[in-house]
Amino acid sequence: MRISEFKSLASGPHLQQVNFVESSCGPMVIEVEFSQGSQVRRELIKDRKGEVVTCRCITQAYDLCSKAGVHEANLVQVIPHDEACMGSFAEYHKEALVVKF
């Protein structure tokens, strides 16, 4: 989802939640959850070139969302377990914290 699409979605009734997804081994990304017809979709915010927007700190994510008119999000920290001890597939644990800005 492009930033311009996010701004128009934020002004309508279809936006369900915004997640700031932070991994221990990568930059923060912004995931948007919205309804489209009878389905719930999730997409990452992308720039004009179609590349995923990454944030070095939570302040950058706040600024992007504030400009779109969104003032609440979930901070989701994805914690990968030690993959060396795992079988074929790694499992991920998610916990969310609601932030208002």
C-alpha positions as CSV (number, residue, x, y, z in Angstrom):
1,M,0.0,0.0,0.0
2,R,1.4,3.3,-1.0
3,I,1.5,6.3,1.4
4,S,-1.1,8.2,-0.6
5,E,-3.5,5.2,-0.4
6,F,-2.9,5.0,3.3
7,K,-3.8,8.6,3.7
8,S,-7.1,8.1,1.9
9,L,-7.8,4.9,3.8
10,A,-7.2,6.7,7.1
11,S,-9.9,9.2,6.4
12,G,-12.5,6.5,5.7
13,P,-14.3,3.8,7.8
14,H,-12.3,0.8,6.5
15,L,-9.1,1.2,8.5
16,Q,-9.1,-1.3,11.3
17,Q,-5.7,-1.0,12.9
18,V,-2.1,0.1,12.3
19,N,0.8,-2.0,13.5
20,F,4.4,-0.8,14.0
21,V,6.2,-4.1,13.5
22,E,9.7,-4.3,15.0
23,S,12.0,-7.2,14.6
24,S,15.1,-7.8,16.7
25,C,17.1,-8.2,13.5
26,G,15.7,-5.5,11.2
27,P,14.1,-2.1,10.9
28,M,10.6,-1.2,11.9
29,V,7.8,-1.4,9.2
30,I,4.3,-0.2,9.3
31,E,1.5,-2.7,8.7
32,V,-2.0,-1.5,7.9
33,E,-5.0,-3.7,8.5
34,F,-8.2,-2.8,6.7
35,S,-11.5,-4.2,5.4
36,Q,-12.0,-4.6,1.7
37,G,-15.5,-5.9,1.0
38,S,-16.0,-8.9,3.3
39,Q,-12.3,-9.6,3.7
40,V,-9.7,-8.2,6.1
41,R,-6.4,-7.4,4.4
42,R,-2.9,-6.5,5.7
43,E,-0.4,-4.6,3.8
44,L,2.9,-2.9,4.5
45,I,3.3,0.8,3.7
46,K,5.4,1.4,0.6
47,D,7.0,4.5,-1.0
48,R,6.4,5.8,-4.6
49,K,8.9,3.2,-6.0
50,G,7.0,0.4,-4.4
51,E,9.6,-0.4,-1.8
52,V,8.6,-1.0,1.8
53,V,9.0,2.1,4.0
54,T,11.4,1.3,7.0
55,C,11.8,3.4,10.1
56,R,14.9,3.6,12.2
57,C,13.0,4.7,15.3
58,I,9.4,4.9,16.4
59,T,9.3,8.7,16.0
60,Q,9.5,8.3,12.2
61,A,6.5,5.9,12.3
62,Y,4.6,8.4,14.5
63,D,5.3,11.2,12.0
64,L,4.2,9.2,8.9
65,C,0.9,8.2,10.6
66,S,0.2,11.6,12.1
67,K,0.4,13.2,8.7
68,A,-2.2,10.7,7.5
69,G,-4.5,11.5,10.4
70,V,-3.8,8.3,12.4
71,H,-3.0,8.8,16.1
72,E,-3.1,5.2,17.5
73,A,-1.2,2.1,16.6
74,N,0.0,-1.2,18.0
75,L,3.7,-1.7,18.7
76,V,4.3,-5.3,17.7
77,Q,7.7,-6.9,18.6
78,V,8.5,-10.0,16.6
79,I,10.9,-12.2,18.6
80,P,12.4,-15.0,16.7
81,H,13.4,-18.0,18.7
82,D,16.8,-19.5,18.4
83,E,16.6,-21.0,14.9
84,A,19.6,-23.3,15.5
85,C,17.5,-25.3,18.0
86,M,14.4,-25.3,15.8
87,G,13.2,-28.0,13.4
88,S,12.5,-27.2,9.7
89,F,10.4,-24.2,10.5
90,A,10.9,-21.3,12.9
91,E,8.0,-20.1,15.0
92,Y,7.5,-16.4,15.8
93,H,5.9,-14.9,18.9
94,K,4.0,-11.7,18.7
95,E,3.1,-9.3,21.5
96,A,1.4,-5.9,21.0
97,L,1.4,-2.7,23.0
98,V,-1.1,0.1,22.1
99,V,0.5,3.5,21.6
100,K,-1.3,6.8,21.2
101,F,0.4,9.8,19.7
